[in-house]
Amino acid sequence: MRAMILAAGRGERMRPLTDHLPKPLLSVGGKPLIVWHLLKLAQAGITDIVINHAWLGEKIEATLGDGGEFGVQLQYSSEISALETAGGIATALHKLGTDPFLVINGDIWCDWNPSHAAEIANRLTRTGLLAWLLMVPNPLHNPSGDFTLNPAGQLTQHKSQLTALTFSGIGVYQPALFANTPKGLPAKLAPLLRTAMDHQLVLGARFDGTWMDVGTPERLSELDEYLRKSLQQAPNQLS
């Protein structure tokens, strides 16, 4: 199974930290944020990984190289300017193959185990469904949530105040979801998902473990403190 890490964002809310360093290379717990993703994917047996980049992307390639240091094989999808989520995925689609693939936002932290992605991909293939999203309880910065997860495990765009959850930035997608998305042009993911939801083609699951959207310097500091404390308590658990 292949995976893609989305790493093309400018990181405006992280400035001035991201004026000279791309957000995925910001350090937390003693490692660049994106390295935590690579190590977790490698541990799950997902070693064929595509990373898209735009702002200071050459620094990402120089730091990570071919991925061998982290037990993975990396390909890069360079964007002159960030193409949004769907545009970035569509542009890199030829590197991701014809089977369902895992996508992870580069600016999150989550202790969900990506080894589950293979069975999810098999389910999408068997059923012809287009996507599966990992959903989390709504954080303070997104109190109304994004989508509603119904008892059948399907996601709907009709948000209910009591049941809406937040999209974690982790999903498994069929290439067909992006079939009509032009390569090299900006395109958002949400409209594609909403259309697929209207046709009952999107599954989801709630995750109640640790998840953080590392979108501000304050949240970066919070994650750094969390990881350092966790490593002190269980040195081999996260490394």
Buried (B, 14 or more C-beta within 10 A) or exposed (E): BBBBBBBBBBBEBBEEBBEEBBBBBBEBBEBBBBBBBBBBBBEBEBBBBBBBBBBBBEBBBEBBEEBEEBEBBBBBBBBEEBBBBBBBBBBBBEBBEEEBBBBBBBBBBBEBEBBBBBEBBBBBEEEEBBBBBBBBEBBEEBEEBBBBBBEEEBBBBEBEEEBBBBBBBBBBBBBBBBEEBEBEEBBEBBEBBBBBBEEEBBBBBEBEEEBBBBBBBEBBEBBBEBBBEBBEEEEEEBE
